[in-house]
Amino acid sequence: MLRVCSDNQKRYGGTIMKRYCIRSREGKIEYFDILSETDSDYKIRRTQLVEGTTTTIEETMSRQLFDMCFKTGYIFEMETAEAIVA
């Protein structure tokens, strides 16, 4: 399966945010952008691309969940255009 997630630096409300890709099933591309953060959580915009349909949701993710997902490789930061083969 070939998945592409790129373009880490995006502008949202005048601020720079980071983009993270989410490992997902074949045929689905999923990523999120960090919009803001507090001591305990992140406000994110999650985007899913499935069979030509794009869904975008803004939600809150706890730092604890973020750290666990990052450490296990379920999410990974994108710094440049990159293709991942899973």
VOBAVO-946157 format. One line per field, with one value per atom (N, C-alpha, C, CB): chain; z, y, x; atom name; residue in one letter. Coordinates in steps of 0.1 Angstrom, whole numbers, always signed. Each point is the difference from the previous one (the first is absolute). Glycine has a CB too. Layout:
N
chain = [A / ...] .
Z = [Z / ...] .
Y = [Y / ...] .
X = [X / ...] .
name = [CA / ...] .
resn = [A / ...] .
END
This chain:
86
chain = [A / A / A / A / A / A / A / A / A / A / A / A / A / A / A / A / A / A / A / A / A / A / A / A / A / A / A / A / A / A / A / A / A / A / A / A / A / A / A / A / A / A / A / A / A / A / A / A / A / A / A / A / A / A / A / A / A / A / A / A / A / A / A / A / A / A / A / A / A / A / A / A / A / A / A / A / A / A / A / A / A / A / A / A / A / A / A / A / A / A / A / A / A / A / A / A / A / A / A / A / A / A / A / A / A / A / A / A / A / A / A / A / A / A / A / A / A / A / A / A / A / A / A / A / A / A / A / A / A / A / A / A / A / A / A / A / A / A / A / A / A / A / A / A / A / A / A / A / A / A / A / A / A / A / A / A / A / A / A / A / A / A / A / A / A / A / A / A / A / A / A / A / A / A / A / A / A / A / A / A / A / A / A / A / A / A / A / A / A / A / A / A / A / A / A / A / A / A / A / A / A / A / A / A / A / A / A / A / A / A / A / A / A / A / A / A / A / A / A / A / A / A / A / A / A / A / A / A / A / A / A / A / A / A / A / A / A / A / A / A / A / A / A / A / A / A / A / A / A / A / A / A / A / A / A / A / A / A / A / A / A / A / A / A / A / A / A / A / A / A / A / A / A / A / A / A / A / A / A / A / A / A / A / A / A / A / A / A / A / A / A / A / A / A / A / A / A / A / A / A / A / A / A / A / A / A / A / A / A / A / A / A / A / A / A / A / A / A / A / A / A / A / A / A / A / A / A / A / A / A / A / A / A / A / A / A / A / A / A / A / A / A / A / A] .
Z = [+0 / +0 / +0 / +12 / -20 / -1 / +5 / -20 / +30 / +5 / +0 / +15 / -18 / +0 / +9 / -23 / +31 / +9 / +0 / +15 / -18 / -1 / +4 / -19 / +17 / +2 / +14 / -23 / +32 / +14 / +4 / +3 / -10 / +4 / -7 / +4 / +4 / -5 / +9 / -8 / +2 / +7 / +4 / -13 / +26 / +5 / +10 / -4 / +1 / +9 / +3 / +10 / -20 / +2 / +7 / -1 / +5 / +8 / -8 / +21 / -19 / -6 / +9 / -11 / +5 / +7 / -6 / +6 / +1 / -5 / -5 / +16 / -26 / -6 / +4 / -19 / +23 / +4 / -9 / +24 / -29 / -7 / +9 / -21 / +19 / +8 / -8 / +13 / -8 / -7 / -1 / +8 / -20 / -2 / -11 / +7 / -9 / -9 / -14 / +15 / -24 / -14 / -6 / -2 / -7 / -6 / +8 / -10 / +22 / +8 / +4 / +9 / -11 / +5 / +11 / -23 / +34 / +11 / +7 / +4 / -1 / +6 / +9 / -19 / +28 / +7 / +2 / +12 / -11 / +3 / +14 / -25 / +32 / +13 / -2 / +11 / -5 / -2 / +12 / -13 / +25 / +13 / +10 / -6 / +17 / +11 / +14 / -15 / +25 / +14 / +7 / -1 / +14 / +8 / +0 / +15 / -18 / +1 / -14 / +23 / -33 / -12 / -12 / +13 / -25 / -13 / -7 / -2 / -4 / -9 / -14 / +15 / -21 / -13 / -11 / +12 / -24 / -11 / -7 / -3 / +3 / -5 / -14 / +23 / -33 / -13 / -5 / -5 / +0 / -6 / -14 / +22 / -30 / -15 / -3 / -6 / +3 / -3 / -12 / +24 / -34 / -13 / -6 / +9 / -9 / -6 / +8 / -21 / +33 / +9 / +11 / -5 / +8 / +11 / +11 / -17 / +29 / +12 / +9 / -2 / +8 / +9 / +13 / -20 / +31 / +13 / +9 / -3 / +11 / +10 / +13 / -13 / +21 / +13 / +9 / -11 / +23 / +10 / +2 / +11 / -10 / +3 / +12 / -25 / +35 / +12 / -3 / +14 / -7 / -1 / +2 / +7 / +3 / +3 / -12 / +25 / -31 / -12 / -11 / +7 / -10 / -10 / +2 / -2 / +14 / +4 / -3 / +17 / -13 / -2 / -14 / +22 / -30 / -15 / -7 / +1 / +3 / -6 / +4 / +1 / +11 / +4 / -6 / +21 / -24 / -6 / -16 / +20 / -25 / -15 / -7 / +2 / +6 / -6 / -7 / +18 / -13 / -7 / -1 / +9 / -20 / -2 / -6 / -3 / +7 / -5 / -14 / +23 / -32 / -13 / -1 / -10 / +6 / -1 / -15 / +21 / -30 / -14 / -8 / +3 / -16 / -7 / +1 / -16 / +19 / +3 / -4 / +19 / -24 / -3 / +10 / -25 / +31 / +9 / -6 / +20 / -20 / -5 / +12 / -22 / +24 / +11 / -4 / +12] .
Y = [-12 / +12 / +12 / -12 / +22 / +12 / +12 / -9 / +16 / +11 / +12 / -14 / +26 / +12 / +10 / -4 / +10 / +11 / +10 / -15 / +28 / +9 / +14 / -13 / +23 / +14 / +3 / +1 / -2 / +2 / +14 / -17 / +27 / +14 / +5 / +4 / -1 / +5 / +13 / -23 / +32 / +12 / -2 / +14 / -11 / -1 / +11 / -25 / +35 / +11 / +8 / -13 / +13 / +8 / -8 / +20 / -32 / -7 / -12 / +7 / -12 / -12 / -12 / +14 / -25 / -12 / -11 / +9 / -21 / -12 / -9 / +3 / -11 / -11 / -13 / +15 / -24 / -14 / -9 / +6 / -17 / -10 / -11 / +5 / -11 / -11 / -13 / +16 / -26 / -13 / -5 / -5 / +1 / -4 / -11 / +23 / -28 / -11 / +4 / -10 / +0 / +3 / +7 / -21 / +31 / +7 / +12 / -21 / +23 / +11 / +8 / -13 / +26 / +9 / +9 / +0 / +1 / +7 / +8 / -17 / +29 / +8 / +11 / -4 / +11 / +11 / +11 / -16 / +28 / +12 / +4 / +7 / -3 / +6 / +15 / -17 / +21 / +14 / +8 / -8 / +2 / +7 / -11 / +21 / -16 / -10 / +7 / -12 / +4 / +4 / -9 / +9 / -8 / -9 / -14 / +19 / -22 / -13 / -6 / +5 / +3 / -5 / +8 / -10 / +5 / +7 / +2 / -10 / +21 / +1 / -3 / +18 / -28 / -5 / +1 / -15 / +15 / -1 / -13 / +25 / -35 / -13 / -1 / -10 / +5 / -1 / -15 / +24 / -29 / -14 / +1 / -10 / +2 / -1 / -14 / +20 / -23 / -14 / +0 / -6 / -2 / -2 / +13 / -22 / +32 / +13 / +10 / -13 / +9 / +8 / +5 / -12 / +25 / +6 / +5 / +8 / -12 / +3 / +7 / -19 / +31 / +8 / +2 / +11 / -14 / +2 / +7 / -21 / +31 / +6 / -6 / +22 / -26 / -6 / +2 / -17 / +12 / +1 / -14 / +19 / -19 / -12 / +2 / -7 / -2 / +2 / -2 / -8 / +14 / -2 / -14 / +24 / -30 / -14 / -10 / +5 / -3 / -8 / +3 / +0 / +13 / +4 / -7 / +22 / -21 / -6 / -15 / +18 / -25 / -14 / -4 / -2 / +10 / -3 / +3 / +5 / +5 / +4 / -10 / +24 / -29 / -9 / -14 / +12 / -16 / -13 / +1 / -6 / +18 / +1 / +1 / -12 / +13 / +1 / +13 / -15 / +25 / +13 / +4 / +8 / +0 / +4 / +14 / -24 / +33 / +13 / +1 / +8 / +0 / +2 / +13 / -13 / +13 / +12 / +4 / -6 / -3 / +2 / -10 / +9 / -7 / -9 / -14 / +18 / -28 / -13 / -11 / +10 / -21 / -11 / -11 / +6 / -13 / -11 / -12 / +16 / -27 / -13 / -9 / +3 / -7 / -8 / -14 / +20] .
X = [+8 / -8 / +9 / -19 / +16 / +7 / -9 / +14 / -9 / -7 / +9 / -15 / +10 / +8 / -7 / +8 / +0 / -4 / +11 / -15 / +12 / +11 / -4 / +9 / +0 / -2 / -3 / -9 / +19 / -1 / -4 / +16 / -11 / -2 / -12 / +24 / -35 / -12 / -4 / -8 / +1 / -5 / -14 / +16 / -19 / -14 / -1 / -2 / -6 / -2 / +13 / -19 / +28 / +12 / +11 / -14 / +12 / +10 / +5 / -10 / +22 / +6 / -4 / +19 / -23 / -3 / +7 / -22 / +22 / +7 / -11 / +19 / -15 / -8 / +5 / -6 / -3 / +3 / -8 / +6 / +0 / -7 / -5 / +13 / -24 / -5 / +0 / -15 / +21 / +1 / -15 / +24 / -28 / -13 / -1 / -8 / -4 / -1 / +2 / -16 / +18 / +2 / -12 / +15 / -13 / -10 / -5 / -7 / +13 / -4 / +13 / -20 / +19 / +11 / -6 / +11 / -4 / -5 / +12 / -18 / +16 / +10 / -7 / +16 / -8 / -5 / +10 / -15 / +10 / +8 / -3 / -1 / +12 / -1 / -4 / +17 / -28 / -4 / +4 / -19 / +18 / +5 / +2 / -13 / +19 / +3 / -2 / +16 / -19 / +0 / +9 / -24 / +25 / +8 / -4 / +5 / -18 / -5 / -5 / -6 / +4 / -5 / +4 / -19 / +15 / +2 / -14 / +24 / -26 / -11 / +5 / -11 / +4 / +5 / -11 / +16 / -12 / -9 / +4 / -3 / -6 / +3 / -7 / +2 / +5 / -5 / +1 / +6 / -17 / +0 / -4 / -6 / +14 / -3 / -3 / +15 / -27 / -4 / -9 / +0 / +5 / -7 / -5 / -7 / +16 / -3 / -8 / +0 / -4 / -7 / +9 / -21 / +20 / +9 / -9 / +16 / -13 / -7 / +10 / -16 / +12 / +9 / -8 / +13 / -6 / -6 / +10 / -14 / +9 / +9 / -4 / +2 / +8 / -2 / +12 / -15 / +14 / +10 / +7 / -12 / +25 / +7 / +9 / +0 / -1 / +8 / +15 / -19 / +27 / +15 / +4 / +4 / -11 / +3 / -2 / -6 / -6 / -3 / +9 / -24 / +27 / +10 / +13 / -11 / +17 / +13 / +0 / +4 / -15 / +0 / -1 / -12 / +4 / -1 / +14 / -25 / +31 / +13 / +11 / -6 / +7 / +10 / -2 / +1 / -14 / -2 / +0 / -14 / +16 / +1 / -14 / +21 / -32 / -13 / -2 / -9 / +16 / +1 / +14 / -22 / +25 / +14 / +0 / +8 / +1 / +1 / +5 / +3 / -8 / +5 / +7 / -19 / +31 / +8 / +2 / +12 / -12 / +1 / -9 / +23 / -25 / -8 / +7 / -8 / +0 / +6 / -10 / +14 / -10 / -9 / +4 / -3 / -7 / +2 / -6 / -1 / +8 / -4 / -3 / +13 / -25 / -3 / -4 / -7] .
name = [N / CA / C / CB / N / CA / C / CB / N / CA / C / CB / N / CA / C / CB / N / CA / C / CB / N / CA / C / CB / N / CA / C / CB / N / CA / C / CB / N / CA / C / CB / N / CA / C / CB / N / CA / C / CB / N / CA / C / CB / N / CA / C / CB / N / CA / C / CB / N / CA / C / CB / N / CA / C / CB / N / CA / C / CB / N / CA / C / CB / N / CA / C / CB / N / CA / C / CB / N / CA / C / CB / N / CA / C / CB / N / CA / C / CB / N / CA / C / CB / N / CA / C / CB / N / CA / C / CB / N / CA / C / CB / N / CA / C / CB / N / CA / C / CB / N / CA / C / CB / N / CA / C / CB / N / CA / C / CB / N / CA / C / CB / N / CA / C / CB / N / CA / C / CB / N / CA / C / CB / N / CA / C / CB / N / CA / C / CB / N / CA / C / CB / N / CA / C / CB / N / CA / C / CB / N / CA / C / CB / N / CA / C / CB / N / CA / C / CB / N / CA / C / CB / N / CA / C / CB / N / CA / C / CB / N / CA / C / CB / N / CA / C / CB / N / CA / C / CB / N / CA / C / CB / N / CA / C / CB / N / CA / C / CB / N / CA / C / CB / N / CA / C / CB / N / CA / C / CB / N / CA / C / CB / N / CA / C / CB / N / CA / C / CB / N / CA / C / CB / N / CA / C / CB / N / CA / C / CB / N / CA / C / CB / N / CA / C / CB / N / CA / C / CB / N / CA / C / CB / N / CA / C / CB / N / CA / C / CB / N / CA / C / CB / N / CA / C / CB / N / CA / C / CB / N / CA / C / CB / N / CA / C / CB / N / CA / C / CB / N / CA / C / CB / N / CA / C / CB / N / CA / C / CB / N / CA / C / CB / N / CA / C / CB / N / CA / C / CB / N / CA / C / CB / N / CA / C / CB / N / CA / C / CB / N / CA / C / CB / N / CA / C / CB / N / CA / C / CB] .
resn = [M / M / M / M / L / L / L / L / R / R / R / R / V / V / V / V / C / C / C / C / S / S / S / S / D / D / D / D / N / N / N / N / Q / Q / Q / Q / K / K / K / K / R / R / R / R / Y / Y / Y / Y / G / G / G / G / G / G / G / G / T / T / T / T / I / I / I / I / M / M / M / M / K / K / K / K / R / R / R / R / Y / Y / Y / Y / C / C / C / C / I / I / I / I / R / R / R / R / S / S / S / S / R / R / R / R / E / E / E / E / G / G / G / G / K / K / K / K / I / I / I / I / E / E / E / E / Y / Y / Y / Y / F / F / F / F / D / D / D / D / I / I / I / I / L / L / L / L / S / S / S / S / E / E / E / E / T / T / T / T / D / D / D / D / S / S / S / S / D / D / D / D / Y / Y / Y / Y / K / K / K / K / I / I / I / I / R / R / R / R / R / R / R / R / T / T / T / T / Q / Q / Q / Q / L / L / L / L / V / V / V / V / E / E / E / E / G / G / G / G / T / T / T / T / T / T / T / T / T / T / T / T / T / T / T / T / I / I / I / I / E / E / E / E / E / E / E / E / T / T / T / T / M / M / M / M / S / S / S / S / R / R / R / R / Q / Q / Q / Q / L / L / L / L / F / F / F / F / D / D / D / D / M / M / M / M / C / C / C / C / F / F / F / F / K / K / K / K / T / T / T / T / G / G / G / G / Y / Y / Y / Y / I / I / I / I / F / F / F / F / E / E / E / E / M / M / M / M / E / E / E / E / T / T / T / T / A / A / A / A / E / E / E / E / A / A / A / A / I / I / I / I / V / V / V / V / A / A / A / A] .
END
